[in-house]
């Protein structure tokens, strides 16, 4: 089955967009209704108008991601560097009962590897790596947008440079297929920002309309 979710909101101008499709037999979306919509419009991606950004902060966050029967816990830890380049590490968990009884980690899978956490980091002036966790307003699965500004040769933390966006949706291994987790965020699309930015938060806001609800609160 080849599929991905929703309709992507596209900013004005030309963007480099790459959609990621993968045969995933036996793995079904969280709702049958969404699956029918996808079958009818296989060229669509995420419609950001249908999502709200979930606010999270450093520490333990108990939130509602809209996953039926699952409690969401987001843990944000801070790794001091004693300079301007500290790192926040965020992990997402789902649990069918009380989080105190156990947490199931939700990994982030791109085409190459799985990561068990998200990072927010940069310099004194600008963030180079950040994300926005999204809850659907229409009953679709949660989504995730990751923004990344790689340091090119000659760049500084204060340079304007290209920013790449990665779009993920939550998947559910509802039949317990061996080798797959219960829940994970799957990469469905990548695109490059129109302009160059110092701070990826500015790129997320100006190009995708996503508010600046970052976990970052300084080094």
Helices and strands as residue ranges (DSSP letters): E 17-19, H 32-40, G 48-50, E 51-53, E 59-63, E 71-79, E 87-95, G 99-101, E 104-109, E 114-115, E 118-122, E 127-136, E 143-148, E 164-172, E 183-192, H 200-208
